[in-house]
Amino acid sequence: MVKLNKIYTRTGDDGTTGLVDGTRVAKSDARMAAIGDVDEANSAIGIAVTALGESDHAALLQGIQNDLFDLGADLATPIGDTPDPEWALRIIPGQVDRLEAAIDEVLDALLGARGVEAEHREEFAAHAHLRFGCRRRYGIRRLRAGREQQRQRQ
């Protein structure tokens, strides 16, 4: 578990924030918006985990949360002119595949042939419906596609 001794540094009082490699970017940068979206999705999932207590569904969502923490670290680590250092956390295709399979499995189990209106019938379904509010992940995919284009130009 991460232990936070201090949650403020005052180094961002000038409107910038630090990335993993120490470079500074504007807090209004698209990268920071993407990181904020990931954090928001992770918080929403955390609410669902809390509501579920100890269960298979909660464990599944906690795994997704771990992947989202990895995604935040990936987004906060700039792509340089050299290969990533060993410590750089990057999202791998297997994580995306696992998330998509979990989404399909949970939605099939919850909604089946009843359709999306089923979200109002069960507490878990209502919490799981938060997933639809997290569709900004497509924006993150666009950001990653831009990174891939950047890599190919190098």
N, C-alpha and C positions, 0 to 999 in steps of 0.2 A: 504494500500500500504506500502511496506517495504521502509524505509528511510535509505539510506547508508550515513553515515557521513565520513567514511574512508574506502577505498577499499584495503588498503595494511596494513600489520601488521609487516612484516619482520620476523615473527616467522617461516616462511618456508624457510628461507635462507639456512638452513642446509639440504634441500632436503626432508623435511617431511611436512605434513599438518595435521591439527587437525580435528578429527571427532566430532560429536555432543557431545559425552560423555567426550571429552577432551583428549582421547588417540591420540597418534601421529602415523601416518603411512607414509611410503615412498610415494612420489608423483608418483612413478612408479608402485605402487601397483595395482593389478587388480581391486580392488574396485574403485580406483580413475579413472582408465580408463573407467569403466562403468559409473561413475558419469559424466565424460567428454562427453561420448557418449550421455547421456541423455540431457546434456546442449546443445550439438550441434544440436540434434533433435529439442529441444525447440526453438533454434535460427532460424532454418530453418522454423519452423511453424510460428514464429513471422514475418518473411518476408512475408509469404503467408497472414497472418492476415492484415498486413499493406497494401498489394496490394488489398485486398478485401474491405477495408473500413468497414462501418457499414452494416452488412448483416447477414443472418442466418448462412452462411458458416463460417464467421469470428467468430461468437459467439460459434459455434461448436468447432472450432480450439482453441479458448481461453479456453474452458473447458478442452480440451486435454492438453493444456499448464499447467493448474492448476494441473492436475493429474501428469504431468511430474515433476512439482516442488515437489509434494508429493513423487514421486519416488526417486528424488534426496535426499530428507530428509531421506527416508527409507534407502537408500544405505549408507548414511553417519552416520547412527545410528547402531553401532555394536550390535550383538545379544549376550547377556550375559548369565550367569548361572542362573539368576533369571528372572522372568517375566518382560516384558517391563514396564517401568514407564508409567503413564497415558499420559504424554506429548509426548511420542514416536509416530511419524507418521509412519504408515505402510500402504502399498498398500493392498487393500482388493480385493477379487475376483470380486466384483461388478464393481470396476473401470476397471478391465481388460475386463470384459464382455461388459461394456458400450463402451469402445474403439473399441473393435472388431466389435460391432454392427454398430458403426459410420463409421468405415472403409468400411464395407460391403455396407452400405447405400449410402455413397458418391461415391464409385467406381461403384456401379450399376447405379447410376444416371448419372455419367460422361461418363462411358465407354459403358454401355449397351452391345449390341451385336457387337459394332464396334471394340472392342479390345483395347489394350494398345496404339496403334498408335494415338488414339484420344487425347493423351496428347499434341500434337502439334496444336490442333485445337482451343483451348480456353485458355485464360490466367490462369483462375482458375485451369484448368486441369494441366497445366504446373507446377503451384505451388503445387498442390495436389500430383503430381508425386514425389515430394520430399519424400513422405512417403516411397517410394521404397528404397530411400537412407538410410532410418532409420531402415533397417532390422536387424541392430545389436541388436535390442531388443531381439533377440533369445539368444544372449550372456548374456543379463541381466536375461533372464529366466533361463539360466544355472546357473548363480550366485545365483538366488533365490532358485533353486533346491538344490544347495549345502548348502544353509542356512537351508533349510527344513531338509536335512539329518543331519546337525549339531544339530538342535533342537531335532530330534528323538533320537539321541545318548545320549542326556542329561537326 
